[in-house]
């Protein structure tokens, strides 16, 4: 059965119907309250969505009033999931068998996925292993396979890879090489057991004074701040260093906004000095696509205009 995670779709209890699973779409567009209400009312066992949807549900003011005891599993995909969010989904929503998937439109549906038997650490910090009848590898800037534990571009090959972009052979050749490997544009590391950890997007990499900064590493750290609800890190132009680090932050309700000075104090001694954000922007929401993915390109454009 296909799933439409962009709508915050939930799956009904298999025992509730004689003809198999029941698909529940809570609303025409995602609404955290309506999704939680549908889970409780329909006794759903599975919940699919992107990380921003789960963050919204976890921070819904009435989440504790909904009976989510029927939830067991589901899928989180669409963009990298913060480790703390994954832990809360398991602990507070009861989704003990939730799975992380990695895929893209050009390699539909997914290339990698965690399994329910994987350890909690691997389920919260990796996108799992390659799927059946598919191949994945991590390559360096020269296109050579990177050593275990070294960051490089994630490539995948197999039945799921697209034939090409419609009437765009040049663009197709840029994405899919002569050997059939799809170059995803995502940065990843592979461990000795084949588990992949997504570290960011190549185009999102911040290069400050010759130092490579992976936004996700900074984001994961900033999420450990007790007042931070969600955060996105981007690079903005700088005359001296080429780029500087900027953090867009959503604060938890009832907390005082962070400024750049207090955030630097929180990071001092815990993050390398060049990774600490120079600029901080407090926002209510991030620019999003219709499927709930954060638009970092638009964030950069807005930041450049505001910073001059």
C-alpha positions as CSV (number, residue, x, y, z in Angstrom):
1,X,0.0,0.0,0.0
2,X,1.4,3.4,-0.9
3,X,1.9,6.0,1.9
4,X,1.6,9.7,1.6
5,X,3.8,11.0,4.4
6,X,3.2,14.6,3.3
7,X,-0.3,14.4,4.7
8,X,0.7,13.0,8.1
9,X,-0.9,9.7,7.1
10,X,-1.7,7.1,9.7
11,X,-2.5,3.4,9.4
12,X,-5.4,1.8,11.2
13,X,-5.2,-1.3,13.3
14,X,-5.0,-4.3,11.1
15,X,-7.4,-6.2,13.4
16,X,-10.1,-3.5,12.9
17,X,-11.0,-4.6,9.4
18,X,-11.4,-7.9,7.7
19,X,-9.8,-6.8,4.4
20,X,-6.5,-5.6,5.7
21,X,-5.0,-2.3,6.7
22,X,-7.1,0.9,6.7
23,X,-5.5,4.1,5.6
24,X,-6.4,7.2,7.5
25,X,-5.7,10.7,6.1
26,X,-6.5,13.2,8.9
27,X,-6.8,16.3,6.8
28,X,-6.1,17.7,3.3
29,X,-2.9,19.2,4.7
30,X,-0.9,18.3,7.7
31,X,-2.3,19.4,11.1
32,X,-0.6,18.1,14.3
33,X,-3.7,18.2,16.4
34,X,-5.9,16.5,13.8
35,X,-3.3,13.8,13.2
36,X,-3.1,13.1,17.0
37,X,-6.9,13.1,17.2
38,X,-7.1,10.6,14.3
39,X,-4.5,8.3,15.9
40,X,-6.5,8.2,19.1
41,X,-10.0,7.9,17.5
42,X,-9.1,5.3,14.9
43,X,-6.7,3.4,17.2
44,X,-4.0,3.6,14.5
45,X,-0.9,1.4,14.8
46,X,1.4,3.2,12.3
47,X,2.2,6.8,11.6
48,X,4.2,8.2,8.7
49,X,5.7,11.7,8.3
50,X,8.7,13.9,7.9
51,X,10.7,15.0,11.0
52,X,9.1,18.5,11.1
53,X,5.7,16.8,11.4
54,X,6.8,14.7,14.4
55,X,8.3,17.7,16.1
56,X,5.0,19.6,15.7
57,X,3.1,16.7,17.2
58,X,5.5,16.2,20.1
59,X,5.2,19.9,21.0
60,X,1.4,20.1,20.6
61,X,0.0,21.6,23.8
62,X,-2.6,18.8,24.2
63,X,-0.4,15.8,23.2
64,X,-0.7,14.2,26.6
65,X,-4.5,14.3,26.4
66,X,-4.6,12.0,23.4
67,X,-4.5,8.2,23.9
68,X,-1.6,7.1,21.6
69,X,-1.3,3.6,23.2
70,X,-2.3,1.9,19.9
71,X,0.8,3.3,18.1
72,X,3.5,0.7,17.5
73,X,5.4,1.5,14.3
74,X,5.7,3.9,11.4
75,X,8.2,5.6,9.1
76,X,10.1,8.9,9.4
77,X,11.6,10.0,6.2
78,X,12.0,13.0,3.8
79,X,14.9,14.7,5.6
80,X,17.4,13.8,8.3
81,X,15.8,13.1,11.7
82,X,17.3,14.8,14.8
83,X,18.4,12.1,17.2
84,X,16.5,13.7,20.1
85,X,13.3,13.8,18.1
86,X,13.6,10.1,17.3
87,X,14.1,9.2,21.0
88,X,11.0,11.2,21.9
89,X,8.9,9.6,19.2
90,X,9.8,6.2,20.8
91,X,9.4,7.3,24.4
92,X,6.5,9.7,24.3
93,X,4.4,8.3,21.4
94,X,5.1,4.7,22.0
95,X,6.4,4.0,18.4
96,X,8.9,1.4,19.6
97,X,9.2,-0.1,16.1
98,X,9.5,3.2,14.1
99,X,11.8,3.0,11.1
100,X,14.0,5.6,9.4
101,X,14.0,5.5,5.6
102,X,16.3,7.2,3.1
103,X,15.3,7.8,-0.5
104,X,14.6,10.4,-3.1
105,X,12.2,11.0,-6.0
106,X,14.9,9.8,-8.4
107,X,15.4,6.5,-6.5
108,X,11.9,5.8,-5.4
109,X,10.8,4.6,-3.0
110,X,13.8,4.1,-0.7
111,X,17.4,3.0,-0.9
112,X,18.1,2.4,2.8
113,X,16.0,1.6,5.9
114,X,16.5,0.7,9.6
115,X,15.0,-2.6,10.7
116,X,12.9,-3.2,13.9
117,X,15.6,-5.5,15.1
118,X,18.4,-2.9,14.9
119,X,19.7,-1.5,18.1
120,X,18.2,1.8,19.4
121,X,21.5,3.6,18.8
122,X,21.5,2.6,15.1
123,X,17.8,3.3,14.7
124,X,18.2,6.9,16.1
125,X,21.5,7.8,14.5
126,X,21.5,6.1,11.0
127,X,19.3,5.5,8.0
128,X,20.0,1.8,8.2
129,X,21.3,-0.5,5.5
130,X,20.7,-0.9,1.8
131,X,17.5,-2.5,0.7
132,X,17.3,-5.8,-1.2
133,X,18.5,-5.9,-4.8
134,X,20.1,-2.4,-4.5
135,X,23.7,-1.2,-4.0
136,X,25.0,1.8,-2.2
137,X,28.5,3.3,-1.8
138,X,30.2,6.4,-0.4
139,X,32.6,8.2,-2.8
140,X,35.2,10.9,-2.3
141,X,35.6,14.1,-4.5
142,X,37.5,12.0,-7.1
143,X,34.7,9.4,-7.3
144,X,36.7,6.7,-5.5
145,X,35.0,4.6,-2.8
146,X,35.7,6.3,0.5
147,X,37.1,4.3,3.5
148,X,34.8,3.1,6.3
149,X,33.9,6.0,8.5
150,X,34.9,8.7,6.1
151,X,32.4,11.2,4.8
152,X,31.7,11.3,1.1
153,X,28.8,11.5,-1.4
154,X,26.2,8.7,-1.2
155,X,25.6,6.9,-4.4
156,X,23.0,4.2,-5.1
157,X,22.4,1.8,-8.0
158,X,19.7,-0.7,-8.9
159,X,16.1,-1.1,-10.0
160,X,14.8,1.9,-8.1
161,X,17.1,4.4,-9.9
162,X,15.2,6.6,-12.5
163,X,15.8,6.2,-16.2
164,X,16.4,9.9,-16.5
165,X,14.9,13.4,-16.3
166,X,12.3,14.0,-19.0
167,X,14.0,15.3,-22.2
168,X,17.0,16.5,-20.2
169,X,19.9,14.2,-21.2
170,X,22.6,16.6,-19.9
171,X,21.0,16.9,-16.5
172,X,20.5,13.1,-16.4
173,X,24.2,12.5,-17.1
174,X,25.1,14.8,-14.3
175,X,23.1,12.7,-11.8
176,X,23.5,9.2,-13.1
177,X,27.0,8.1,-14.3
178,X,27.9,5.7,-17.0
179,X,27.9,2.7,-14.6
180,X,24.3,3.5,-13.4
181,X,25.2,5.0,-10.1
182,X,22.9,7.8,-8.9
183,X,24.8,10.6,-7.3
184,X,22.4,11.8,-4.6
185,X,24.1,15.0,-3.5
186,X,23.9,13.8,0.1
187,X,26.9,13.4,2.4
188,X,27.1,10.2,4.3
189,X,29.4,7.9,6.3
190,X,29.2,4.1,6.3
191,X,30.3,1.9,9.2
192,X,31.8,-1.6,9.1
193,X,28.4,-3.2,9.2
194,X,27.0,-1.3,6.3
195,X,24.9,1.2,8.3
196,X,24.8,4.7,6.8
197,X,24.7,8.0,8.6
198,X,23.6,11.1,6.6
199,X,25.7,14.0,7.6
200,X,24.2,16.7,5.3
201,X,23.9,17.9,1.8
202,X,26.9,18.8,-0.4
203,X,25.3,22.1,-1.3
204,X,24.6,22.8,2.4
205,X,28.2,22.3,3.4
206,X,29.6,25.5,5.0
207,X,33.3,26.3,4.3
208,X,34.5,28.9,6.8
209,X,38.1,29.9,6.4
210,X,39.0,26.7,4.7
211,X,37.3,24.5,7.4
212,X,34.4,22.2,6.3
213,X,31.4,22.5,8.6
214,X,28.5,20.0,8.4
215,X,25.3,21.8,9.4
216,X,23.7,18.7,10.8
217,X,26.5,18.3,13.4
218,X,25.9,21.8,14.7
219,X,22.1,21.3,14.6
220,X,22.3,18.1,16.6
221,X,24.3,19.9,19.3
222,X,22.1,23.0,19.5
223,X,19.1,20.7,19.9
224,X,20.5,19.7,23.3
225,X,19.8,23.2,24.6
226,X,16.7,22.8,26.8
227,X,14.9,25.8,25.3
228,X,15.4,25.0,21.6
229,X,12.5,23.4,19.8
230,X,14.1,23.1,16.3
231,X,17.1,24.5,14.5
232,X,18.4,24.8,11.0
233,X,22.0,25.9,10.3
234,X,23.1,27.6,7.1
235,X,26.2,29.4,5.7
236,X,26.0,33.1,4.8
237,X,28.6,35.1,2.8
238,X,31.5,36.7,4.7
239,X,34.2,39.0,3.4
240,X,36.9,37.6,5.7
241,X,36.2,33.9,6.0
242,X,34.2,33.3,2.8
243,X,31.2,32.0,4.8
244,X,29.9,32.3,8.4
245,X,27.6,30.0,10.3
246,X,24.1,31.2,11.0
247,X,21.4,29.4,13.1
248,X,17.7,29.8,12.6
249,X,16.0,28.7,15.8
250,X,12.5,27.9,16.9
251,X,12.1,28.3,20.7
252,X,10.0,26.1,22.9
253,X,6.8,27.9,24.1
254,X,7.3,30.1,27.1
255,X,11.0,30.3,26.8
256,X,13.1,33.5,26.3
257,X,14.6,34.0,22.8
258,X,18.3,33.2,22.5
259,X,20.7,35.8,21.2
260,X,24.1,35.2,19.5
261,X,26.1,35.9,22.6
262,X,24.2,33.5,24.9
263,X,24.2,30.8,22.2
264,X,28.0,31.2,21.8
265,X,28.4,30.8,25.6
266,X,26.4,27.6,25.4
267,X,28.6,26.3,22.6
268,X,31.9,27.4,24.1
269,X,34.2,24.5,24.9
270,X,31.8,22.0,23.4
271,X,32.0,22.9,19.7
272,X,35.1,23.9,17.8
273,X,35.2,27.7,17.7
274,X,34.8,27.9,13.9
275,X,31.5,25.8,14.1
276,X,29.8,28.2,16.6
277,X,27.1,30.3,14.9
278,X,28.0,33.9,14.5
279,X,24.5,34.9,13.6
280,X,21.2,33.8,15.2
281,X,17.7,34.4,13.9
282,X,14.7,33.4,16.1
283,X,11.7,32.4,14.0
284,X,8.2,30.9,14.5
285,X,8.5,28.7,11.5
286,X,11.0,27.7,8.7
287,X,10.3,28.1,5.0
288,X,8.9,24.7,3.9
289,X,8.0,22.8,0.8
290,X,4.5,21.4,0.5
291,X,5.8,18.1,1.7
292,X,7.3,19.5,4.9
293,X,10.9,19.8,3.9
294,X,12.9,22.8,5.0
295,X,13.9,25.2,2.2
296,X,17.5,26.2,3.1
297,X,17.9,28.0,-0.2
298,X,15.2,30.4,0.8
299,X,16.6,30.8,4.3
300,X,19.9,31.8,2.8
301,X,18.3,34.3,0.5
302,X,16.3,35.9,3.4
303,X,19.4,36.0,5.6
304,X,21.6,37.6,3.0
305,X,19.0,40.4,2.5
306,X,18.7,41.0,6.2
307,X,22.4,40.9,6.9
308,X,23.2,43.0,3.9
